[in-house]
Amino acid sequence: MKKNQFIYQEFGTNSNEETFERGKPVLPPPQQNVRVQTSKSGRKGKIVTIINGFQTSEAILNQLLKDLKAKCGTGGTIKDETMEIQGDHKQKILEILLKLGYKAKISGG
């Protein structure tokens, strides 16, 4: 018998992946606790500013990343709902996030 072969199926499609995915709550900026820190571990000595703690949709996160990259004049990416901006931009990013209404703090050293 094949792995995905059904003998009887009453409802839905053949894929149950959608059933097991949970929706993530989308909170307004004043209710989000965002942390900003710098790190260089595992990056060959290069400093990266890490921003995590967002509880928002992927589209909003991508737009925010685009704005932060433009204002800092550098590159960046999103990995596992955590933003990484190249370089040490803790203070600048903190000020930008506070102006946008996020509850942001600097964490770490």
C-alpha positions in Angstrom: 0.0 0.0 0.0 1.3 3.4 -0.9 2.1 5.9 1.9 -0.5 8.6 0.9 -3.2 6.2 -0.4 -6.5 6.4 1.4 -9.0 3.7 1.6 -11.8 6.0 2.8 -11.8 9.8 3.2 -14.9 11.7 4.2 -13.8 15.4 4.4 -11.1 17.7 3.2 -8.1 17.2 1.0 -5.3 14.6 1.0 -3.0 17.0 2.9 -3.4 17.4 6.7 -0.5 19.8 7.0 -2.9 22.8 7.2 -4.7 21.2 10.1 -1.6 21.0 12.3 -0.3 24.6 11.7 -1.4 27.0 14.4 -2.1 30.6 13.8 0.2 33.1 15.4 -1.4 36.0 17.2 -0.8 39.3 15.6 -0.5 42.1 18.2 -0.4 45.8 17.7 3.1 47.4 18.1 2.5 48.8 21.7 1.8 45.2 22.9 4.9 43.6 21.5 8.1 43.2 23.6 10.9 43.5 21.1 14.6 42.9 22.1 17.5 44.4 20.2 21.0 43.0 20.7 24.3 42.5 18.9 26.1 39.3 18.3 29.2 38.0 16.4 29.2 34.4 17.5 29.1 32.0 14.6 29.5 34.8 12.0 33.3 34.8 11.6 33.8 37.8 13.9 31.3 40.1 12.0 28.9 42.0 14.2 25.1 41.6 13.5 22.3 43.4 15.2 19.5 40.9 16.2 15.9 42.0 16.7 13.5 39.4 18.1 10.2 39.2 19.9 7.9 40.2 17.1 4.3 38.9 17.1 3.1 40.0 13.7 2.5 38.7 10.2 5.2 37.9 7.8 4.2 40.7 5.4 4.5 43.4 8.1 7.9 41.9 9.3 9.2 42.0 5.7 8.2 45.6 5.3 9.7 46.6 8.7 13.0 44.8 7.7 13.0 46.8 4.4 12.6 50.1 6.2 15.3 49.3 8.8 17.8 48.2 6.1 17.1 51.4 4.2 17.5 53.7 7.3 20.7 51.9 8.5 22.1 51.7 4.9 23.0 48.0 5.2 21.8 44.5 4.5 19.8 42.1 6.6 17.5 39.1 6.6 14.8 37.3 8.6 15.6 33.9 10.1 13.0 32.1 12.2 11.0 35.3 12.9 14.2 37.0 14.0 15.6 40.0 12.1 19.4 40.2 11.5 20.8 43.6 10.4 24.5 43.7 9.4 26.6 45.8 11.6 26.2 47.4 15.1 23.1 49.5 14.9 21.5 48.9 18.3 20.8 52.5 19.2 19.6 53.6 15.8 17.2 50.6 15.5 16.0 51.1 19.1 15.1 54.7 18.3 13.3 53.8 15.1 11.3 51.0 16.8 10.3 53.3 19.7 9.1 56.0 17.2 7.0 53.3 15.4 5.3 52.5 18.8 7.0 49.2 19.7 8.0 48.4 23.3 11.7 47.8 22.5 14.6 47.3 24.8 18.3 46.6 24.4 19.3 43.2 25.8 22.6 41.6 26.2 26.0 43.3 26.4 
